[in-house]
Amino acid sequence: MNAKTRDTVFQAGIRRLLPGQALRLPSRGGELTVLRGRLWLTRNNDLGDHFIEAGRRVQLGDRENAVIEPAGSAQGVSLHWEPRRPSLAGALLARPLGGAAFLAFAAARGFAALAHRAAAGARRARGDGGISDRHATLIALESAGARGPGRRP
């Protein structure tokens, strides 16, 4: 390819490329559809370049680098790129901090559910059927906070 590849990566959607423009596709794979014009596709681990006509689709694999640009058209090319969606495990591994935040959120939800159950059990044991689980939880948390370090009961 003669044109200089842009530094930005096309993430998803419909795009029009003018003659001389080149675009890099994300390396997570997906499906490329040429809507109008003719496309020049170069990808790693492939000895030849490919020319894709309007109406044709090309599947790109995971970790496959690809660069595209219009081929032989004064009007450019229109295309649609649909990236492959990562699995939940893949998304968590790809963004460890995001995964840690998700796990912390899940743990907090689990502890909140345990607190609600404990409060409901305590309420039933005392015979307090008139208050809600959330109200009982708040009462339990307040009384636990009153007995925290440096505080007297």
N, C-alpha and C positions, 0 to 999 in steps of 0.2 A: 504494500500500500504506500502510495506516495504522500498522502496527506498526513499531517502531524496529528497524533491521537490527543484528544482532550484529556485533561487530568481528571475531570469529573466522571463519575460512573453513572450511567443511566439506570435508575432503580426500577421503574415500572411504568406501564401505560403506553399511550400512543405518542409517537414522535415523528417529526419530519426532519430529514437531514438534507441539507442543500449540497450541491456539488462541492467537493473539496473538504467537507466536514467529515471527521471520523469520530467514532464513539466507542468507548470501552464498555462492555457488559459486565455485570457482577459475576463473580466466579462461583456463586452458589448454584448455578444452573437454572434452567427454565426453558420456556418455549418462545421462539422468535417467529413472528409471522410478518411477511412482507405484504402490505396492503396495496401499495402502488409503486411502480417503478421496478428497478433492478438493484439488488444489493450485493456488495462485495464483502465476503466474510472470511476472515483469517482467524484461525484458532491454534492454540499450542498443541503439540503432539500430533499435528496433521501436516503432512508433507505438501499438500496443495491448497490453494485458495479455492473458495466456492462462490459461485454466482447464483443467487436465489431470485427467482422471478416472482412477480405479484401473484398472490394466492397460495404460495408455498409456505410450509412451516419447517422449522429446524429445531430439534431438541438439543440443548446444550447440557452436558453433564456437570456434576458437582466438581468444583475446583478446576473447571475448564475456562481458561482465559480466552476471550474473544474480542476482536476489534471489527467494527463494521463501518462501511461508508457507501455512498451511492456509486453505482457503476454505469457509466455510459448514458447518463440522462441529464439534460440541461435543467430539468425541473426538480431533480433530487428524487428522494424516495420517502415513502411513508411506511412506518412499521409499528407493530405492537409487540411489546415485551412483557411477558408474564413470568416473573421469577418463581422459582420453586420455594414454597413455604417451608421453613425449618420445622422440625418436630419439636415438641416441648422439651425433650431431653437435649436436643441440639441447641435450642435457644438458650437453655440454662447453662450449657457448657460453653457456648460462644461468648456469653456475657456473665462471667463468674460473679461480679458484684450484683448484677441484676438477679442472678440465681440465688445469691445469699439473701437479698432483700425479699425475694419470693418465699424462701424457706422461713425467714424470720416472721413474715406476715402469716404464713400458715401455722407456725408455732404459736403466735399470739392469738390467732383464732381458736386454736385448740385449747389454750389455757383459759381463754374467755368462756368457752363452752364448759370446761371443767368447773370454773368458778360459778357459773350459772347452776350447774347440777348440784354442787356442794351447797350453794345457798338455798336451793329448792329443798334439798334433803334436810337441812337445818331448820328451815321454815316448817316443814311437815313434822319434824320431831318436836318442835316447840308448840305446834298447833296453830301457827300463824298462817291461816289460809287466806287472809284478806289482802296480802300485799303481793306484788308481782315478783317474778324471778329477778328482774333488773333492779328493782328497789331493794330486794333482799341482798343482792350482790353489792350494791353501793353501801348498804349498812355494814356488811361484812368487811368490805375494804376500808371503810372509815374506822371501824373498831380495830382492825389490824394496824392501820396507820397510827392510831392513838397509842398503840402499844409498841411502836417502833423504837429504834435506838434513841436514847436520850429523852424519852417521854415516859411519863408515869401513867399507869392505868387509872 
